[in-house]
Amino acid sequence: MKKMMTLNLTEQEMKVLDDLAIKKGLNKTSVLKQALMLYQLVNIKIERGEKVFIEDQNKAKSELVFL
């Protein structure tokens, strides 16, 4: 069963969402759903004591840290 919600975003947050949707060729709902799935995956890894890194094109790594 699908549920509906209202989301209040600042102008800057809405701009980021709009820009991502256009860049990825998705609607805003799909962008938010993908963001939730990514956040959930990262959170699960961190809860297990694992680390999550992002590697740039120069192979430099940055660790993702969530509070």
C-alpha positions as CSV (number, residue, x, y, z in Angstrom):
1,M,0.0,0.0,0.0
2,K,1.4,3.4,-1.0
3,K,1.2,6.3,1.4
4,M,1.4,10.0,0.7
5,M,3.3,12.7,2.7
6,T,4.0,16.4,2.5
7,L,7.6,17.5,2.5
8,N,8.7,21.0,3.3
9,L,12.0,22.0,1.7
10,T,13.9,25.2,1.6
11,E,14.4,26.9,-1.7
12,Q,18.0,25.6,-1.8
13,E,16.9,22.0,-1.0
14,M,14.2,22.2,-3.7
15,K,16.8,23.5,-6.2
16,V,19.1,20.5,-5.4
17,L,16.2,18.1,-5.8
18,D,15.1,19.7,-9.1
19,D,18.7,19.7,-10.5
20,L,19.2,16.0,-9.5
21,A,15.9,15.0,-11.1
22,I,16.8,16.8,-14.4
23,K,20.4,15.5,-14.4
24,K,19.3,11.9,-13.8
25,G,16.2,12.1,-16.0
26,L,14.0,11.1,-13.1
27,N,11.0,12.6,-11.3
28,K,11.5,14.1,-7.8
29,T,9.8,11.1,-6.1
30,S,12.2,8.7,-7.7
31,V,15.2,10.8,-6.7
32,L,14.0,10.9,-3.1
33,K,13.3,7.1,-3.1
34,Q,16.8,6.5,-4.3
35,A,18.2,8.8,-1.7
36,L,16.3,6.9,1.0
37,M,17.6,3.5,-0.2
38,L,21.2,4.8,-0.3
39,Y,20.9,6.3,3.2
40,Q,19.4,3.0,4.5
41,L,22.3,1.0,2.9
42,V,25.0,3.3,4.4
43,N,23.2,3.2,7.8
44,I,23.1,-0.6,7.8
45,K,26.8,-0.8,7.0
46,I,27.8,1.7,9.8
47,E,25.5,-0.1,12.3
48,R,27.4,-3.3,11.5
49,G,30.7,-1.5,12.3
50,E,31.7,-1.3,8.6
51,K,33.1,1.8,7.0
52,V,31.8,3.4,3.8
53,F,34.2,5.4,1.6
54,I,33.9,7.6,-1.5
55,E,36.9,7.5,-3.8
56,D,37.7,10.4,-6.1
57,Q,39.3,10.1,-9.5
58,N,42.7,10.5,-7.9
59,K,42.0,7.5,-5.7
60,A,41.8,9.7,-2.6
61,K,39.2,8.3,-0.2
62,S,36.8,10.1,2.1
63,E,34.9,8.2,4.8
64,L,31.2,8.8,5.1
65,V,30.2,9.5,8.7
66,F,26.6,9.6,9.9
67,L,25.4,10.8,13.2
